[in-house]
Amino acid sequence: MNWADLYALVATGCGYTWSEIDAMSLSAVRELLDYWSRHPPAHLLLAAALRFTPKPQPARASFADLAALAPDGVLSSGAASGSSR
């Protein structure tokens, strides 16, 4: 599980804001997840009952993919070379 999924799970299951989740200790989050493993929140039960399967997420870009967008270390704006701002 990644951090975004963990925050979304706690926010959805508890109604907490991101700042409230930030204030939680990791042990508190672990206890919550342990509890949910025995007593899943309603949205997870409903998803299981309906056999919901999430859409696959596209692969995240690697650093090499991002670097390829900036040949010679400069992002191109699409303007003709040699133009000034």
N, C-alpha and C positions, 0 to 999 in steps of 0.2 A: 504494500500500500504506500502511495506517495503522500506527501504532506497535504496537497490540495484535496485528495480524496478523504484523508483523515479529518481535515477541517470541515469539509462538506458533510461528512457522516455525523459529526458531533453537532454541527449547526442544524442539520435536518432533524436529527433524532431528539435534540434537546431544545432547539430554538435559540441557541446561544449566538451571539455576534462574534465576529472574528476577534475583537479585542477581549471578549470574555474567554474565548478559547485560548488566546495568547497568555492569559493570566493563570490558566490551569497548569498544574504540575504534570509531568509525564506519568507519575504514579497515579494521579487522579484519572487521567485518560485511560491508562491501563486497566484500572478498576472498572471504569465504565465499559470498556471493551470486553472484559471478563464477564460482567453482568449481562451484556448483550449477547454473549455466546450462549448463555443459558436461557435468556428471555429476550429474543430479538425485538427491535422496535417494529411498530406496525408497518412502516413503509417497506421494510425488508421482508416481513411476512407476506405482505400483499404481492410484492414482486416475485417471491418464490411461488405463491399460489397461482399466479398468472403465468408462471414460467417465462418471465421477462428476461430477455438477454440484451444487454447494452450493445450499442453499435461499437464496432472495433475503433479504437483510437488510432489515428495515423501515427507513424513513427516520428519521434521528436528529431529535429535536425541536430546533427552533430556539429562540433566546432568546425570541422573541415567543410561541412555544407555551408555554414554561415560565412566562413572565410572566403569561399568561392564566390560569394556575392560581392566581395570587395577586392577585386584584383588589384594588386600592388598596394593593398592596405587602404584603399579609398573607395567609399561607396559612390557609385555612379548615380547621378540624378536624372540621367537620360538626356541631359542637355549636351549640346555640341562641345567637344573638348576645346579648352582655351577660353571658354566664356568666363566672365567675372561676375561676381554678385554685387 
